[in-house]
C-alpha cells in the first residue's frame, strides 16, 4: 500500500487515490491534420517504465484533486509531488521530464529504414 | 489417556497447574497450558505426525514455531477447521481436536507410501514429463495427482469464527521479541517513541528462553527477558503483540501482522475474535527476526525423531519436554553442543555427538568432554534406520576434503537425532521490503545488505550470533530508529553478558553417501515439498541452472514453508554443481506472506451484509412494504418488480409494462447519477464532453447526450438540463455516476484547467419519481397548480420549477419509455411523501408502480439503449446507429478524432439491430452468440451476440436487440442462435419494435 502525500490533504494510503497513468502526455488537436498512426500513438502506446516515472494521481476519496507524482517503479519510492499544471522542480524530476518519450516521437527515436533514407 | 512420559520434572515456562486434554487422530492426550500441539505431542512421545507430500514418508517434528516444515496438521472440526497448520504454532486448549493429513487409510498404515518405493520413477519434473500426452487428458490426471499429493482439507461451509482488522500507526515497529528485539523496544520506548513489538510466539523472549546457559547483568536470560517485558508493559506507548506473525512487508513501511487470539479466550463463552489482521504504517521498522537453523544433508535425514538441534533445546528449556531419552547430536558447529549439555543437565543420556569438524576446540567442546559425552570428530552420519521413528544412525569418518568416506562404519543406537548445519538469518521480511542481500562467507549464508526502505536488521537477522552483540545492536537500533522518527534519547547502558564463546563451523554439503548400497537412499533438501539431492542434481543436468528455474522445476522453497530451512542449502548445492560462488547463483525473491494467513483474516468483518455498502433511496421503505423484489445495481438496491399475490415475475412485469403504456406507471428513478454543473464555461465544457452541440441550449430545456472515451467508444449517456444561464443539471447512468464525475474532473483539472466550471455530485440530494403513460399529465395537474403543464407551454424535453403536492420540485419532461412522462425531483427527505401522494391521487387513474425490469422492457420496446448492456466499451455511436448525435461541425469533443480512425469506419463492425425470433414463443437468452449457419458442432463462425432480450407485452411477442457484423445491411435476413440443445432462428429488424411490429 503506497503512502502518497496529497498536496492538499497530506499523507494518505493509496486506497484513497485513483491512478491516472503517465503525466505530461500532450493531447493532439483533433481539428488539425493528424495521421491515424500519430493519433494511435497518443491513444494506445504506453511506456512500461522501470525506474523513475512522472504519473498522475487523483485523491478520489478525499479532495478529488488531480496532481502529479515522481515515483520510482522499482522501489515505489515517491520523490516529488507537484501540481498537475506544472512541471517537476526536483533534479530527478526534471531529468525524467526531459527524457519523456512523448516529447520525441518514437518513430524519430528509432527511425525505420525507409524513413532514414 | 497417555501420560506425559517425556515431560521433564522442572524445566519450561508452562502452567503446570493447568492440565488440558486434547485429541489427536482420535486419541486423547494431556498437556499443560502454554504447550503447543508439538510440545504436548512430544511430551506424550508422539513423533509420527504426518506423511510427506510426494513420497508419503512418515514424518515427525522438525522445528519450532514458523520454522516447522513437516508437522502440518488439520486443526478443529466442522466449518471452523483449518488445514495445513504447523503443530508448533497451535497453542493447545481443553477440547482441541487435531488430525494428521495426507495419509490414507491411516497415519500408521498409509497406502501412498508406494510412491516412496517407486521414488526413482518420480523425479523432479515427473508430472511435466509424463502427463503431457495426450494433452487434453491432463484435466483427468490432475484430479488424481492433486488428491494423492494433497495436504489438508478446506472446510466446505461458512467459517463460523469472527475475524477482525486493525489499523495502526507507530514510530517504530519491531519484528521479533528475542534479545535484540526486546533491547530495541526498550531503547526506543524510553525516548517516548510509539512502539509496536510483535512476536509469533506466545511468550516473548525468543532465544532468551532457550539459551539458558547465558547471563545478562548476572541475571538468567529468562529473568532479564521477564524484567524487560514488565518494563515495556508499564509504558503507555508500547503495544505488545504476542502470537502475532508479521507476514507482509509492503511499500512505505506498510506491514501486515496476523494476531491469533489466545485459544482459551477465544473458546470462552463470549464470542471472541479468532484472528486479527493488523495493518501497520511504521515510520521505522526494526527486523529482529533471528536465525533459522539449517538441516544437515545426509541419507534418510527425514525420519521422525530427527530434529533441528535448537528446536530440541527449545522444547527442553521452554516446554519442559525432551524429544528423546537417548539422543544423538550431529553437528558442524559449536551450538549443538549447547543442546547436548542442556540434555545432560536435565539428566538425559546423550548417545554421542558426531562432529563434522576434525579438531573442534572450544569452551563448549571441553565442557561436553568433561561431562563424558562420547564425541566422534571428523565424522558424519551417513544414513539412519527406523521407519516410524529413528532407531539408529550409521557414522563414518570423513576424508579431510569432506568429499569421501574413509573409516569404518559404526552404528549408534538412538531415539532422536539433533542436527545442526549452521544458521540462516530470517531475511524474508527484509527481502520483501525491497532490501538487497549479500553472501557472507563465514556464516555461509545470505545476510541483509542495502535497504530501500526505513528498515534496520539487527541481531540474528543481521547475521549476528553473539548475545552480547545482539543486545548492543538492539539498543543502538532502538534509539536510532526512535530519533529518525522524531524522538530524542540515548541508548541505555549496554548490559554485561556471559555467554559461551563459539568456534568456526565446517560446511560439508552434502554428506557423501555410502557406496555399494542396495537401495537408493534419499537425502532431503526440502522436507515439506519432498525435494531431494537427486532432484537438484537432475534439474541442473537438465539445464535448470537459474535459481528461479530450479525452484519452479523441483518445487524447492515453495509451498507454505517458502524454503525456511531449505533455500540456502539448495542454492549452495547448485553453486557447487555449477562450480561458482553462491552469490553468483543468487537468491529467489521472497514474497508475502511469510507464513500462511487465513483468508478469513483478510476478509475480516467485510462479509455478508458488511461486504459492501448498500445504498437505498428515500422511497425504499415503500418498496419493501409493497413486497417488491430487489436487484443490485452497483451499490444501489433497486425495486426490480412488484409481484401481486401468486404472480410470477413474468406476469408482474407484463402487467407493469402494460400499465405504463395504457394508464400511468411510476418508477423510483432516484438512483440516476446527478451532477450539478455551474460556472461561466459550463456550456463550453458540456460541448467538449458530449458528442452533440450544447452551446445554444436555452434555460428550461433538456438535451440527451452521449459521452465517449477518447478512443471513440460509448462511455455513458444521460440527459442534461439548462436550469438557468451557467447552471446545468446532468444525469448519468446509475452505475456510472461516480466514474463520470471523476472523468469530468480529470478533464477539467488536467486538460482544460482554464475553464471555469464547478462540479458537485447531487445524486443523493434529489429523490426522483418518474410518472409515465397517457394519463400522467392529468395526475400531475391535480398535484401541481403553479405550472402550465400543457404540451405547448411545457413541451417534450422541457424543464420547469414549481410545487408538487406542496413540495418545491424540479420537473423534467423527458422520457425513457417513449410515453408522455414527467420526472419529478424533490429534496430527498420529501421523496417518500411525494411518492405516497402520487400513488394516492393516482389510484383513480389505475397508477401502477413498476420496477427496473419493466423499465428495461419499456425502453427496449422503443429501441433505446442501455449503456453497459448494448455497449461494452467496444461500441461507437455509429455502431449503435446513433450518427445523428455526433456533431459534424464542432472542432473538438472527447473521442472525435477516434471516430475517423480506419478501424472505426470499417463497414463490417458489429452494429445494433433488432431481432425477432421466427417462432414467436422463443425468448433468446441474453449474451447468446449469433451465427449465419448452424453447423453440427462448434466451432461456427460467430457474427454477433444478443445484448437485450425480453417478452414485450405491448408487441405481444419476444423482442431482442443484438450487435451483429454489418447488421444494418442484413435487414430482413435470418440468423441463427445455437443453444445447448436446439437452435433458434431469428430475423434482423429495426430496433424500434413498438412502432414497427404489428401488435
Interface residues (C-beta under 8 A of the other chain):
Chain A: X1 X2 X3 X13 X18 X20 X27 X28 X29 X30 X31 X34 X36 X39 X40 X43 X56 X58 X60 X64 X65 X66 X74 X75 X76 X77 X78 X84 X85
Chain B: X250 X251 X252 X253 X254 X279 X281 X434 X452 X453 X710 X711 X742 X745 X746 X749 X750 X751 X753 X891 X892 X896 X897 X898 X901 X902
